[in-house]
Amino acid sequence: MEIIVETFRAFGEASAAAIRVRPLAGQGFSTALRVECSRSMRQQYPVGTLFRLAVKPIEREGTPLLYAHHAAPFERVTPDAAQRFIAEKYRRTGATMP
């Protein structure tokens, strides 16, 4: 499934990655959930960049997360495009994921 994600600095998180990825609100996922994805995607754009990315929910060592293969295609999107995508795909249909 495709969702909109954003990069952010992971201050105080138990991770070797300084830049992490999380879903934007309004898509049925908690923004506390983390996205495992391409490190190069995270590093080649400024922190706060938004992307459309295909993910699947998984659990790793008892921790739920969203997973995108490191070679999965992604699309950089503007904040307006991100909000339109969320409104069209999630709010209108009422689709949610646990």
Backbone as JSON Lines, residues from 0, in Angstrom:
{"i":0,"aa":"M","n":[0.84,-1.17,0.0],"ca":[0.0,0.0,0.0],"c":[0.89,1.24,0.0]}
{"i":1,"aa":"E","n":[0.43,2.28,-0.65],"ca":[1.2,3.52,-0.7],"c":[0.71,4.48,0.38]}
{"i":2,"aa":"I","n":[1.68,5.11,1.04],"ca":[1.38,6.12,2.04],"c":[2.35,7.28,1.86]}
{"i":3,"aa":"I","n":[2.07,8.37,2.56],"ca":[2.98,9.51,2.6],"c":[3.77,9.43,3.9]}
{"i":4,"aa":"V","n":[5.09,9.57,3.77],"ca":[5.98,9.53,4.92],"c":[6.82,10.81,4.96]}
{"i":5,"aa":"E","n":[7.41,11.07,6.12],"ca":[8.29,12.22,6.26],"c":[9.55,11.8,7.0]}
{"i":6,"aa":"T","n":[10.66,12.46,6.67],"ca":[11.9,12.23,7.38],"c":[11.98,13.19,8.56]}
{"i":7,"aa":"F","n":[12.69,12.76,9.62],"ca":[12.87,13.6,10.8],"c":[14.13,13.17,11.53]}
{"i":8,"aa":"R","n":[14.66,14.05,12.37],"ca":[15.83,13.72,13.19],"c":[15.38,12.92,14.4]}
{"i":9,"aa":"A","n":[16.07,11.84,14.67],"ca":[15.69,10.91,15.74],"c":[16.46,11.22,17.02]}
{"i":10,"aa":"F","n":[16.13,12.31,17.67],"ca":[16.77,12.65,18.94],"c":[16.25,11.74,20.04]}
{"i":11,"aa":"G","n":[17.16,11.11,20.75],"ca":[16.79,10.29,21.89],"c":[16.2,8.93,21.57]}
{"i":12,"aa":"E","n":[16.21,8.52,20.32],"ca":[15.69,7.2,19.96],"c":[16.84,6.19,19.91]}
{"i":13,"aa":"A","n":[16.51,4.97,20.24],"ca":[17.51,3.9,20.21],"c":[17.68,3.41,18.77]}
{"i":14,"aa":"S","n":[18.44,4.17,18.01],"ca":[18.68,3.81,16.62],"c":[20.02,4.37,16.19]}
{"i":15,"aa":"A","n":[20.7,3.64,15.34],"ca":[21.97,4.14,14.8],"c":[21.73,5.18,13.71]}
{"i":16,"aa":"A","n":[20.53,5.21,13.15],"ca":[20.2,6.14,12.07],"c":[19.81,7.5,12.67]}
{"i":17,"aa":"A","n":[20.5,8.54,12.25],"ca":[20.17,9.89,12.74],"c":[18.89,10.41,12.11]}
{"i":18,"aa":"I","n":[18.62,10.01,10.88],"ca":[17.41,10.45,10.18],"c":[16.47,9.27,10.05]}
{"i":19,"aa":"R","n":[15.28,9.42,10.6],"ca":[14.28,8.35,10.58],"c":[13.11,8.75,9.7]}
{"i":20,"aa":"V","n":[12.18,7.83,9.52],"ca":[11.02,8.06,8.66],"c":[9.77,7.6,9.42]}
{"i":21,"aa":"R","n":[8.69,8.4,9.3],"ca":[7.41,8.07,9.94],"c":[6.27,8.43,8.99]}
{"i":22,"aa":"P","n":[5.11,7.78,9.17],"ca":[3.96,8.12,8.34],"c":[3.36,9.45,8.77]}
{"i":23,"aa":"L","n":[2.79,10.17,7.83],"ca":[2.03,11.36,8.18],"c":[0.7,10.93,8.79]}
{"i":24,"aa":"A","n":[0.13,11.78,9.6],"ca":[-1.16,11.52,10.23],"c":[-2.26,11.43,9.18]}
{"i":25,"aa":"G","n":[-3.34,10.76,9.54],"ca":[-4.52,10.69,8.69],"c":[-4.57,9.5,7.75]}
{"i":26,"aa":"Q","n":[-3.62,8.57,7.92],"ca":[-3.57,7.41,7.02],"c":[-3.86,6.1,7.73]}
{"i":27,"aa":"G","n":[-4.27,6.18,8.99],"ca":[-4.59,4.98,9.74],"c":[-3.42,4.38,10.48]}
{"i":28,"aa":"F","n":[-2.27,5.04,10.46],"ca":[-1.09,4.57,11.19],"c":[-0.67,5.63,12.2]}
{"i":29,"aa":"S","n":[-0.19,5.19,13.33],"ca":[0.34,6.12,14.32],"c":[1.6,6.79,13.77]}
{"i":30,"aa":"T","n":[1.77,8.07,14.08],"ca":[2.99,8.76,13.67],"c":[4.17,8.33,14.53]}
{"i":31,"aa":"A","n":[3.91,7.54,15.58],"ca":[4.99,6.98,16.4],"c":[5.59,5.74,15.74]}
{"i":32,"aa":"L","n":[4.9,5.2,14.74],"ca":[5.4,4.04,14.0],"c":[6.59,4.47,13.14]}
{"i":33,"aa":"R","n":[7.57,3.64,13.0],"ca":[8.73,3.95,12.17],"c":[8.66,3.17,10.87]}
{"i":34,"aa":"V","n":[9.32,3.72,9.85],"ca":[9.35,3.1,8.52],"c":[10.78,2.69,8.23]}
{"i":35,"aa":"E","n":[10.97,1.41,7.95],"ca":[12.28,0.93,7.53],"c":[12.33,1.04,6.01]}
{"i":36,"aa":"C","n":[13.3,1.83,5.52],"ca":[13.37,2.08,4.08],"c":[14.8,2.45,3.69]}
{"i":37,"aa":"S","n":[14.95,2.86,2.46],"ca":[16.25,3.18,1.89],"c":[17.0,4.27,2.66]}
{"i":38,"aa":"R","n":[18.2,3.96,3.08],"ca":[19.04,4.96,3.76],"c":[19.4,6.09,2.8]}
{"i":39,"aa":"S","n":[19.65,5.76,1.54],"ca":[20.01,6.81,0.58],"c":[18.86,7.77,0.36]}
{"i":40,"aa":"M","n":[17.61,7.28,0.39],"ca":[16.45,8.17,0.26],"c":[16.45,9.17,1.41]}
{"i":41,"aa":"R","n":[16.74,8.7,2.62],"ca":[16.73,9.58,3.79],"c":[17.86,10.6,3.74]}
{"i":42,"aa":"Q","n":[18.99,10.22,3.16],"ca":[20.17,11.08,3.21],"c":[20.28,12.05,2.04]}
{"i":43,"aa":"Q","n":[19.63,11.78,0.93],"ca":[19.83,12.65,-0.24],"c":[18.89,13.85,-0.27]}
{"i":44,"aa":"Y","n":[17.93,13.92,0.67],"ca":[17.0,15.05,0.73],"c":[17.04,15.66,2.13]}
{"i":45,"aa":"P","n":[16.66,16.93,2.27],"ca":[16.67,17.57,3.59],"c":[15.69,16.9,4.56]}
{"i":46,"aa":"V","n":[16.0,16.98,5.85],"ca":[15.09,16.48,6.88],"c":[13.77,17.22,6.75]}
{"i":47,"aa":"G","n":[12.67,16.48,6.85],"ca":[11.34,17.07,6.69],"c":[10.75,16.84,5.32]}
{"i":48,"aa":"T","n":[11.52,16.22,4.42],"ca":[11.02,15.94,3.08],"c":[9.91,14.89,3.15]}
{"i":49,"aa":"L","n":[8.91,15.05,2.31],"ca":[7.79,14.12,2.22],"c":[7.94,13.23,1.0]}
{"i":50,"aa":"F","n":[7.56,11.97,1.15],"ca":[7.66,11.0,0.06],"c":[6.39,10.17,0.0]}
{"i":51,"aa":"R","n":[6.03,9.73,-1.2],"ca":[5.02,8.69,-1.38],"c":[5.79,7.4,-1.55]}
{"i":52,"aa":"L","n":[5.44,6.4,-0.74],"ca":[6.25,5.19,-0.65],"c":[5.33,3.98,-0.42]}
{"i":53,"aa":"A","n":[5.62,2.89,-1.1],"ca":[4.87,1.64,-0.89],"c":[5.47,0.92,0.32]}
{"i":54,"aa":"V","n":[4.61,0.6,1.29],"ca":[5.04,-0.06,2.52],"c":[4.14,-1.23,2.84]}
{"i":55,"aa":"K","n":[4.61,-2.07,3.75],"ca":[3.76,-3.11,4.3],"c":[4.02,-3.2,5.8]}
{"i":56,"aa":"P","n":[2.98,-3.41,6.59],"ca":[3.16,-3.54,8.03],"c":[3.85,-4.86,8.36]}
{"i":57,"aa":"I","n":[4.87,-4.8,9.21],"ca":[5.55,-6.01,9.68],"c":[5.84,-5.84,11.17]}
{"i":58,"aa":"E","n":[6.4,-6.88,11.75],"ca":[6.86,-6.82,13.13],"c":[8.28,-7.36,13.16]}
{"i":59,"aa":"R","n":[9.18,-6.63,13.77],"ca":[10.56,-7.06,13.87],"c":[10.95,-7.07,15.34]}
{"i":60,"aa":"E","n":[11.31,-8.26,15.83],"ca":[11.69,-8.44,17.23],"c":[10.63,-7.86,18.17]}
{"i":61,"aa":"G","n":[9.37,-8.1,17.84],"ca":[8.26,-7.66,18.67],"c":[7.85,-6.21,18.49]}
{"i":62,"aa":"T","n":[8.53,-5.49,17.6],"ca":[8.21,-4.09,17.37],"c":[7.5,-3.92,16.03]}
{"i":63,"aa":"P","n":[6.28,-3.38,16.04],"ca":[5.59,-3.14,14.77],"c":[6.25,-1.99,14.02]}
{"i":64,"aa":"L","n":[6.33,-2.12,12.7],"ca":[6.86,-1.06,11.86],"c":[6.33,-1.22,10.46]}
{"i":65,"aa":"L","n":[6.6,-0.23,9.64],"ca":[6.25,-0.29,8.23],"c":[7.54,-0.53,7.46]}
{"i":66,"aa":"Y","n":[7.48,-1.4,6.46],"ca":[8.67,-1.79,5.73],"c":[8.54,-1.46,4.25]}
{"i":67,"aa":"A","n":[9.59,-0.84,3.71],"ca":[9.71,-0.63,2.26],"c":[11.08,-1.16,1.86]}
{"i":68,"aa":"H","n":[11.13,-1.99,0.86],"ca":[12.39,-2.54,0.39],"c":[13.36,-1.4,0.07]}
{"i":69,"aa":"H","n":[14.64,-1.6,0.34],"ca":[15.63,-0.53,0.14],"c":[15.7,-0.05,-1.32]}
{"i":70,"aa":"A","n":[15.3,-0.9,-2.25],"ca":[15.33,-0.5,-3.67],"c":[13.94,-0.1,-4.18]}
{"i":71,"aa":"A","n":[12.96,0.0,-3.29],"ca":[11.6,0.36,-3.7],"c":[11.59,1.78,-4.26]}
{"i":72,"aa":"P","n":[10.83,2.0,-5.32],"ca":[10.73,3.37,-5.85],"c":[9.98,4.27,-4.87]}
{"i":73,"aa":"F","n":[10.32,5.54,-4.9],"ca":[9.64,6.51,-4.06],"c":[9.48,7.79,-4.87]}
{"i":74,"aa":"E","n":[8.54,8.62,-4.43],"ca":[8.29,9.88,-5.1],"c":[8.31,10.99,-4.07]}
{"i":75,"aa":"R","n":[9.12,11.99,-4.29],"ca":[9.13,13.17,-3.43],"c":[7.87,13.97,-3.73]}
{"i":76,"aa":"V","n":[7.15,14.41,-2.68],"ca":[5.91,15.15,-2.87],"c":[5.93,16.44,-2.06]}
{"i":77,"aa":"T","n":[5.14,17.4,-2.52],"ca":[4.98,18.66,-1.8],"c":[3.98,18.46,-0.67]}
{"i":78,"aa":"P","n":[3.96,19.36,0.32],"ca":[2.95,19.25,1.38],"c":[1.52,19.28,0.83]}
{"i":79,"aa":"D","n":[1.26,20.12,-0.17],"ca":[-0.09,20.16,-0.76],"c":[-0.45,18.84,-1.43]}
{"i":80,"aa":"A","n":[0.48,18.28,-2.19],"ca":[0.24,17.0,-2.86],"c":[0.04,15.89,-1.82]}
{"i":81,"aa":"A","n":[0.78,15.93,-0.73],"ca":[0.64,14.93,0.33],"c":[-0.75,15.0,0.94]}
{"i":82,"aa":"Q","n":[-1.24,16.2,1.24],"ca":[-2.56,16.34,1.83],"c":[-3.66,15.92,0.86]}
{"i":83,"aa":"R","n":[-3.5,16.23,-0.4],"ca":[-4.48,15.77,-1.41],"c":[-4.51,14.25,-1.48]}
{"i":84,"aa":"F","n":[-3.32,13.63,-1.5],"ca":[-3.22,12.17,-1.56],"c":[-3.94,11.55,-0.36]}
{"i":85,"aa":"I","n":[-3.66,12.06,0.83],"ca":[-4.28,11.51,2.05],"c":[-5.79,11.71,2.0]}
{"i":86,"aa":"A","n":[-6.23,12.88,1.61],"ca":[-7.67,13.16,1.55],"c":[-8.37,12.25,0.56]}
{"i":87,"aa":"E","n":[-7.76,12.06,-0.6],"ca":[-8.39,11.23,-1.63],"c":[-8.36,9.75,-1.28]}
{"i":88,"aa":"K","n":[-7.26,9.28,-0.74],"ca":[-7.11,7.84,-0.51],"c":[-7.68,7.37,0.82]}
{"i":89,"aa":"Y","n":[-7.6,8.17,1.85],"ca":[-7.96,7.7,3.18],"c":[-9.21,8.34,3.76]}
{"i":90,"aa":"R","n":[-9.34,9.61,3.7],"ca":[-10.48,10.26,4.34],"c":[-11.79,9.96,3.62]}
{"i":91,"aa":"R","n":[-11.76,9.98,2.31],"ca":[-12.99,9.76,1.55],"c":[-13.49,8.33,1.72]}
{"i":92,"aa":"T","n":[-12.59,7.37,1.73],"ca":[-13.0,5.97,1.82],"c":[-13.16,5.52,3.26]}
{"i":93,"aa":"G","n":[-12.57,6.29,4.21],"ca":[-12.62,5.88,5.6],"c":[-11.7,4.72,5.9]}
{"i":94,"aa":"A","n":[-10.77,4.42,4.99],"ca":[-9.86,3.29,5.18],"c":[-8.91,3.55,6.34]}
{"i":95,"aa":"T","n":[-8.77,2.56,7.2],"ca":[-7.81,2.64,8.3],"c":[-7.13,1.3,8.46]}
{"i":96,"aa":"M","n":[-5.96,1.35,9.05],"ca":[-5.21,0.13,9.34],"c":[-4.92,0.11,10.83]}
{"i":97,"aa":"P","n":[-4.89,-1.02,11.45],"ca":[-4.59,-1.09,12.88],"c":[-3.18,-0.65,13.2]}
